[in-house]
């Protein structure tokens, strides 16, 4: 950075703006807090102009990528109550390549488990970025991740109450929500609003985030499902997307591969 080199940091070191959060969630005192204000959170769809001119970009976490993109239109447009539940299921590659008992084949195969119920370290990232979309609104976010027996992919299900009368009843309300999402992500090359709940295989190996919003009319809740490949849009693909913008290249350069499906 001191030599003018542009950096996309794929660790969590520059994602949070409040240095004190690193002690709370990561267990260390940040060694370069002066860089936190300079760093741009690299969720391109929300911070494109800042990424383009940035010298330091903090690549988002995999879980926050799927969750924030799923909830951003609803939070931005004040469509939902502040009580939000996020349920995410990730393949084993999300734990990295370091051997561990939890990721061992005989432990992970044919098994599903929730973890980090006391609070996952990606939670402050999610709260920070959603909060920026609607300043002054205090969000109450419950985030529960799950490990599932597949190699890659994240399926995220988000739930939040709809204020009474916020959208029309019945199918018309569902159409209103869908149109809101289509308008919010209009022209985005890597976010697609789909008409059916997406599968993780639909994003296997590509940089897409697929989003399906709908309404549970019985309970009055908005439900949003999103899917990403945690190794592409949730990691390396997002880093390349940011790099392209920082270097003045077309945003989609090197990222237009189709999913490896079925």
LUMVOBA-777683 format. One record per residue: residue in one letter; x, y, z of N, C-alpha, C in turn. Coordinates in steps of 0.001 Angstrom, whole numbers, plus 500000, padded with zeros to 6 digits. Example, Ala and Ser with C-alpha at 12.3 -4.5 7.8 and 13.67 -1.06 7.14 Angstrom:
<recs>
a513190494310507800512300495500507800513200496700507800s512850497750507080513670498940507140512900500030507870
</recs>
This chain:
<recs>
x500831498794500000500000500000500000500866501258500000x501940501249500768502824502412500830503521502687499503x503582501680498639504192501844497326503149502062496226x501909502305496628500863502599495656500264501390494986x500564500192495488500014498971494891498581498776495361x497703498427494441496306498171494790496164496753495332x495358496618496382495270495346497107493813494933497265x493531493670496959492272493034497342492631492016498418x492214492280499634492548491421500772491413490418500986x491728489130500889490671488124500989490520487566502403x491305488087503344491095487722504745489997488615505318x489749488471506611488736489311507265489326490592507853x490614490845507617491339491864508380490857493296508176x490190493564507065489782494946506803488287495076506503x487521494051506843486085494086506547485297494949507519x485709494979508762484952495684509796485540497077510017x484671498056510160485119499437510335485510499738511775x484935499018512724485205499250514137486317498304514596x487478498865514929488625498033515305488335497170516523x487489497667517435487177496911518655486463495599518344x485776495539517211485061494316516839486025493154516614x487260493444516235488214492359515975488586491624517258x488683492352518335488945491708519614487764490850520035x486552491356519813485335490640520218485109489375519410x485324489455518088484938488354517206486100487494516724x487298488079516663488448487342516135489536487106517177x489407487756518321490334487504519409491698488138519266x491817489226518487493100489918518396492879491421518316x493912492145518680493893493601518552494409493974517168x493636494758516444494007495080515065495302495879515033x496239495450514183497562496076514143497643497281513209x496598497479512390496613498625511467495233499278511415x494742499752512550493381500312512570493220501532511680x494329502215511374494253503400510524493817503067509097x493952501791508719493565501375507364492096500977507257x491421500801508374490038500318508332489116501323507660x489332502606507911488485503627507305488749503723505805x489989503489505413490362503553504001489819502371503206x489776501209503834489371499985503131487913500063502683x487663499604501473486307499543500922485812498105501015x484619497939501559484024496593501627483648496163500208x484247495049499767484191494692498363482997493889497901x481809494215498379480608493633497782480221494572496643x480665494228495464480653495139494330479281495715494035x478261494891494183476909495338493845476442496491494725x477011496634495905476611497700496825477619498833496879x478871498590496475479917499601496633480742499764495357x480102499663494208480843499657492941481696500914492743x481123502074492970481881503298492707483082503426493636x482916503027494910484035503092495855485118502077495502x484705500870495077485670499846494696486511500327493512x485867500958492561486555501400491352487733502315491661x487576503156492658488633504130492974489470503728494191x489250502533494718489913502125495964491339501643495735x492165501812496766493484501192496775493468499894497579x492589499835498594492470498652499444491018498210499508x490765497004499051489417496433499082489421495203499978x488467495151500882488291494000501765487269493062501128x487745491927500651486830490976500012485872490403501058x484572490359500770483600489905501774483763488435502136x483212488070503291483128486672503671482098485952502817x482189484635502791481282483848501945479840483917502446x479630483688503736478279483760504274477676485159504101x478403486231504442477822487563504266477442487880502824x478217487378501864477902487659500462476492487206500122x476172485950500411474838485433500094473748486088500916x474021486353502196473003486919503081472723488381502778x473777489172502591473590490602502340472899490837501002x473332490122499969472681490295498664471213489883498726x470903488868499519469509488431499646468643489485500329x469196490153501332468405491063502159468491492524501740x469490492892500963469746494302500665468540495059500119x467825494547499114466692495320498608465605495543499654x465328494514500455464277494618501470464646495618502557x465913495598502983466359496532504018466414497954503468x466968498116502281467098499437501668465748500119501494x464752499362501099463422499919500845462522499874502074x463085499514503226462336499466504483461090498576504351x461282497444503688460174496534503409459848495633504590x460823495438505487460675494436506541460895495041507925x460399494310508929460690494651510320462165494333510601x462747494927511638464184494749511881464590493393512454x463637492526512794463951491211513357464183490221512214x465444489893511962465829489106510788466477487799511232x466099486718510575466737485416510807467404484970509507x468664484560509634469435484070508486469912482660508792x469539481727507930469924480319508057470762479975506833x472031479625507040472914479326505909473498477925506031x473609477276504885474166475919504829475323475915503843x476488475467504326477704475541503515478336474182503326x478965474012502164479775472832501923481064472875502725x481757471749502772482910471576503658484090472462503256x484181472857501983485317473681501554485313475050502223x484177475449502792484119476712503513485025476747504723x485426475581505211486322475501506375487788475604505981x488075475711504674489457475792504222490086474421504071x491399474396503842492103473143503562492827472575504777x492834473309505882493500472798507080492743471590507618x493387470453507802492686469261508298492060469510509673x490851468994509843490186469105511142489219467938511292x488855467650512520487923466560512776486581466831512105x486099468080512203484791468423511661484722468241510151x485842468523509456485854468428508001486317467061507496x486689466164508410487132464825508020485976464099507336x486270463379506238485213462768505431484262461904506254x484827461049507081483974460118507835483114460837508871x483495462057509250482692462850510185481629463663509444x482014464276508312481116465194507607480135464476506690x480538463318506160479664462613505220478389462128505901x477269462285505217475950461867505707475629462489507069x476022463749507234475797464424508507475539465903508254x474617466485509003474358467927508956474373468444510382x475051469574510584475102470123511932475140471647511903x474491472253512884474612473694513090475844473955513949x476425475135513800477579475483514626477605476995514872x478480477425515748478640478842516111477314479463516546x476568478727517358475275479238517807475425480450518727x476588480588519333476818481743520203477115483006519398x477281482853518088477555483999517226478729483724516306x478493483696515019479549483452514038480283484757513743x481576484668513467482377485881513247481978486654511995x481166486057511120480663486801509971479451487667510312x478883487481511486477690488237511873477916489749511897x479001490263512502479166491724512511479311492321511117x479850491538510198479952491955508796478556492165508200x477687491210508455476324491276507932475588492470508527x475684492635509846474991493739510517475530495088510030x476837495190509892477456496442509441476921496857508075x476932495932507124476569496285505758475069496498505583x474256495701506257472807495929506194472449497246506862x473140497570507954472884498820508652473165500036507789x474178499950506930474515501066506049473428501323505008x472635500302504725471565500450503737470371501210504293x470239501227505614469127501949506250469627502545507560x470433503600507472471002504200508690469901504639509656x470152504427510923469181504824511935468217503727512324x468161502654511529467297501528511857468133500447512527x467820500127513770468570499131514515468064497736514168x468944496917513595468565495580513163468895494543514232x468016493579514404468256492443515279468393491208514391x469629490731514241469920489666513283470365488401514010x469665487305513756470091485977514208470646485237513004x471876484758513122472535484059512022473015482697512509x472519481644511879472909480284512244473456479572511003x474756479264510992475332478512509876475264477002510127x475264476262509031475235474796509105476282474225508157x476883473139508554477805472396507702477064471204507115x477111471094505781476404470002505118477378469206504250x477072467931503977478043467051503322478117467228501812x478615468379501376478950468582499969480238469406499929x480891469445498804482198470097498729482075471609498738x481172472166497934481112473618497780479681474085497577x479463475360497864478148475963497712477576476434499038x476785477518498981476073478010500158474625478302499764x473706477720500518472279478020500395471895478824501628x471372480028501410470966480894502511469474481149502452x468812480977503599467383481275503729467227482396504747x466587483484504331466398484653505193464910484860505460x464587485234506699463195485413507100463060486730507873x462011487486507573461745488719508322460269489072508190x459643489585509263458222489964509201458010491162508287x456903491128507591456465492265506778455507493123507589x455723494441507673454742495291508358453376495167507694x452336495200508498450980495059507981450699496123506930x450232495691505779449872496611504710451025497097503855x452247496587504100453412497053503352453363496620501898x452844495423501667452655494936500301451233494431500158x450796494285498932449439493813498658449280492365499108x448051491958499302447753490577499688447896489649498489x448119488372498790448113487336497769449236487452496758x448977486955495567449979486902494510450468488287494108x449604489285494226450010490645493858451173491113494740x451123490761496024452217491115496921453512490442496521x453434489172496146454621488454495698455209489103494448x454328489536493548454791490202492330455452491537492650x454910492258493633455506493535494037456914493335494589x457065492312495428458382492031496007459361491609494917x458927490749494048459799490306492962460236491487492094x459306492410491796459654493562490976460638494477491689x460477494604493007461425495403493787462836494836493642x462948493514493730464259492868493607464806492991492185x463942492848491197464389492996489809464895494404489545x464204495396490078464625496787489890465945497061490614x466082496531491822467290496773492617468524496208491930x468393495041491320469538494376490707469538494479489178x468787495415488648468741495612487193470135495923486660x470538495184485658471835495410485027473011494773485727x472773494126486861473878493474487568474267492183486839x475544492047486475475931490867485699475954489574486491x476079489659487836476276488446488612475208488190489672x474146488966489667473021488698490564471782488503489710x471149487356489861469963487031489080468804486729490020x467681487410489805466453487141490556465683486084489778x465470484931490415464895483781489708463487483477490210x462739482734489410461329482490489699461096481266490563x462154480560490909462023479327491686463157479282492701x462998478537493777464092478426494742465334477816494086x466461478523494091467658478018493403468322476876494155x469091476085493416469875474991493968471339475419494028x472099474854494940473523475170494988474231474742493696x473753473689493069474366473238491814474214474267490699x473208475119490808472989476125489770474097477177489756x474882477261490831475983478232490880477343477553491015x477395476260490872478638475490491075479668475885490019x480715476581490452481793476946489538481621478286488845x480571479053489163480448480371488522480317481482489559x480266482717489091480297483887489973478907484449490239x477879483671490014476515484170490196476043484070491639x475159484977491993474319484827493178472887484786492680x472209483692492928470807483530492525469913483812493720x468876484625493507468015485061494600466555484819494248x465830484248495207464392484019495030463633484587496229x462950485731496052462134486279497141460682485832497026x460057485577498163458641485224498164458051485601499517x456752485340499688456052485707500919455355484483501500x455516484288502803454709483311503534453475484066504022x452385483944503283451182484729503597450544484296504910x450769483070505308450180482588506551450754483326507759x452059483579507735452711484234508872453047485699508613x452882486139507363453225487519507042454721487779507002x455496486761506634456952486915506581457458486934505140x458470487752504929459219487697503684460249486581503793x460364485780502754461363484716502677462221484980501457x463543484989501655464459485155500526465468484024500550x465584483316499426466556482242499274467664482727498339x468909482492498719470014482813497809470982481645497732x471675481551496600472687480526496392473932481148495777x475092480743496287476365481105495676477304479908495749x478350479962494946479484479059495136480426479767496098x480647479174497250481469479842498267482910480053497829x483373479293496827484742479446496349484864480435495205x483723480884494652483761481817493518483148483152493955x481841483306493859481243484568494307481508484801495794x481692483732496547481994483868497966483460484016498280x484322484095497254485767484207497532486508484718496297x487121483801495524488041484194494454487355484960493330x486142484553492953485434485253491880485119486694492250x484679486885493489484400488246493969485675489080493974x486804488466494354488085489182494355488457489622492946x488243488753491956488540489107490563487594490208490082x486324490106490449485354491144490087485815492508490609x486276492545491859486792493786492433488073494233491735x488977493302491503490232493623490827489986494232489454x489044493653488710488737494173487384488367495650487444x487499495997488387487082497392488513488251498281488932x489057497824489867490190498621490358491215498887489261x491323497968488302492310498100487227491721498675485945x490437499031485991489808499624484812489451498630483737x489359497358484090488976496308483144487463496123483166x486874495517482123485455495176482191485185494291483405x484140494585484131483870493900485395483750492389485236x483269491940484085482990490512483905484190489728483374x485322490385483185486491489719482606486884488472483399x486928487339482707487339486085483333486296485441484214x485060485985484215484060485516485182482749485067484546x482750484839483254481489484527482576481274483040482349x481997482197483080481828480752482941480435480337483409x479881479336482756478587478778483151478775477824484321x477700477584485046477753476622486143478038475220485615x478732474431486404478979473029486065477780472246486563x476760472138485717475485471574486149474905470727485035x474362469553485285474023469001486612475216468296487260
</recs>
